Amino acid sequence: MLALEAQLTAREVLQAFHRDEPYLFLGSAFMAIGVVSIALCVLRKRFDALLVSLGCFAGLYGARLWLRSQMLNIEFHDVFWFNRLRYAIDFLIPLPGFYFFRVAGFLNRGGRKVVVATALFFPMMFAVTLALGPIKLVYDLNNLVVIVVLGILLLRSVGRKSSDRDFKVVRIGMLCFAALALWANLGVRLSSFDLEPYGFAVLLACLGYVAARRTLDRDVELGEIHRELELARRMQLSILPGAFPDSASFKVAAKYVPMTSVAGDMYDFLLADDNRAGLLIADVSGHGVPAALIASMVKMAAVSQRTQAAHPAALLAGMNAALCGNTQGQYVTAAYVYLDAHMRELHYSAAGHPAMLLLRNGAVTEISENGMLLAAVDGATYQSKSLPLQSGDRLLLYTDGLVEARNAGGKLFGDQSLAAELKGSARMSPSETVDHLVDTVQRWARSQDDDLTVLVCDFVGAPKLAAAD
């Protein structure tokens, strides 16, 4: 008796398999498309709404074909969760499909309202079916909603005139799928053979074409953007000076680490010889390409004021006059120090910039003389501060990205930590010092949220005068 039952069951499974074979094949293909679409996003490390929605749409529909197969029903008909899931999954499938249409821009304002309404309806029906099992009233309501929504979208797509090739391709798929889906949801069959999955295959092919073409187009555009950013990065680096010339009086080193490919920090050596050094540092508000463009303008404004290089206050005032009204509402902080080896003194002025630090005899002192931000107020004036220079003095100019770096706990690196690190660098060379400061801040910060620029100048001493004949 048991052998006879086993034989009948095996025959039933075989018959069910032959009957379900095309749907199982389509289901496997749809699920594979879903996995590949989402895997592409993972491999590219970039979320793509079109690919994800397409993958979910295909995967859910493929899973539905398997769950509805007679073969699995014979195997799991007594399993509680299987019987509920095979009906509840119907309510999840439309969600990624409608989301795809919204992301792709195929829906006007009225169509988007329909999608929002269905996004509220279908999850609720899914939860009810999963909790209570299949209910005829719920399925009748689902069929009605599907018929209405598909009808609306179909009428809108047919009535809409568009030269968009993607829209025309999707409209073909919609016509095929909607006709067969409406046929199925109205309870009509040409035969016992269900044609709806084949309509879905046509729709999926059309959607896949659109998603693939747009993804490739975006990749091409992204590649162009990357190339343009790389060009912009090289151009921005070209406005920064090379190494400070060999000098008997000054040893200078600088380091610039942008947050992105291009940024708004800059520095320059307006004067550089044995007797004089004119060191400028600036920080444009904001980040990216706009800040980098304004940084180039700051460079030109500074060069145009080179005749005032020995007078920091006048130099900043001239830069401010050149920048006002030309920075599209973005402002610039800047600091400039002029060092005279023969006179053994420095002159310093700043425009809203962090204070310069002086390391002398093992002690760190802030030197501050701040005026209005550059490009903020036309006609702004600045003051300068003069101090004597001593052999062995070390000066530090920097942008606020150093002191405003935050660790994982949200704590700022701060002025005191920077001063302590500068004090500890007394035995390092200027180039070692700039590397040390930047590396210390980068280890401290959980991520780089601003540009980092450091400039260190050591005053070795006044050059000896040539002996008289």
Phi, psi and omega in degrees: 000314179297321179296320179295318179296319179296320179296318179296319180297316179298319179294320179296318179296319180295318178295318179297321180296315179296324180289323183270354190309311180297324181286324176295321178296313179297319179299316179296319180296317180296316180295323177296320177298319179298315180296316181296319181298314181288324178297326178299319178296319180295315181294324180279351179055039180210127180289129178235108186299324180295313182293320181294314180294321177296317180298316179294319180299311181293316183296317180293320180293321177296319177296324179297318180298321178290316182295330181273359183289146178294327182298313178289329179295322177296321184285322189240021186296339179266359182276125187302307186292330183294315183295327180280320182293323184294337176265323184292331184297337179303329185277347179271331188301318184294335188299305179293333178295312179293325178296323177301314181297323180291314181296322182287350177081022181271359182247134173276190184299318179296320178296323179295324177296322177297318180296317179298318180296317179291329178295336176273325185286308189296316177299325179294317178294325177298314181295319180296314181294320180293327182276321188249350184089175182297131178237129184301318181299319180296318181290325176296319179294320178298314179300320180296315181296316180298316180298315182294312183295314178298322179296317179297311181297323180293315179296320179294320182290323180288321183280346184275128176265128182208143175266002181291120181297320180299317181296320180296320179295314181295325180297323176298313179298319179297319180298316180295311184290316183298320180298314181285326178291318177297320178301315181291317183286341174276355178082020181258141177224134171290328178201189177286354182273121183278119182267350184303316180301330179287325174295322177295323178299319178296314179299316181297321178298318179294315179295320179297320177300314181295314181297316181295316182295317181290324177296316178296320178297319179295321178296320178296315179297319179296321176298319178296318179298317179298318179295320179294321178294322178295320176296317179297322179297314180296322179293320180293319178298330181291338179277347176279144182288160173285200180296147177297132183302154176302131184221141178284345185250330188231141171239116187235139174219148180219153176218136183232121180234097181289152178289322177238189183303319177232154186207185187253003176277151173202160174215162181203156174251099183284332174225140182202098174206192184293333188255336187223150172217127175242108188248124181242140171224143183214156182219115179274139177296147181087184184220174172077203187299315180302316180296321180295321179297319180289327176301322176296322177294322178298318178302312181294322179297321179293316180298322181294342181254018184301332179295342179259017187299334179275359183231088186306317182297316179292322179298315180293323178297319178294320176297319180299317179297323180288330185269332185302131179082001184239009185247011176054043175082000177265146185247167184227131167262147182207154174219141181222134177231133177249126182244130181244111184290321181293317180279349181052054178210160177236153176233129189227140174212154182214160178234088178065024187256153175304146185298146173285146179252140178241121175260115182221123177053039176083001179243143181254131180234139175277137174241113186230134174205079191261140172240196182294148173306146176290145178073010180267313184227122178291137179086007179298144178246159185227156177245157177236157179241137180245138180220151175287151177256143175237147177302134182096354177297142175236129180250141179234118170251141185203163174261164189290353177299334179288306186284340181263005175295139182244143176273186184298334179273002179085007182277137179288148174296313168083163182292320183295319179295320179296316178298320180295319179293322177296317179300322180285353183265010188305325182270359179271157173284164177305317180294321176294325181293315181295321177296317181297315182296315180295315180298320180297315180293319180294324176291327180290317189282144175288333176199159178272110184256003179205166178286149179240123177223131183227137177225124182240134178230126175256131174266110183283321182146163181292139178293149179287139178284145179297143182291143181287149180294000000 
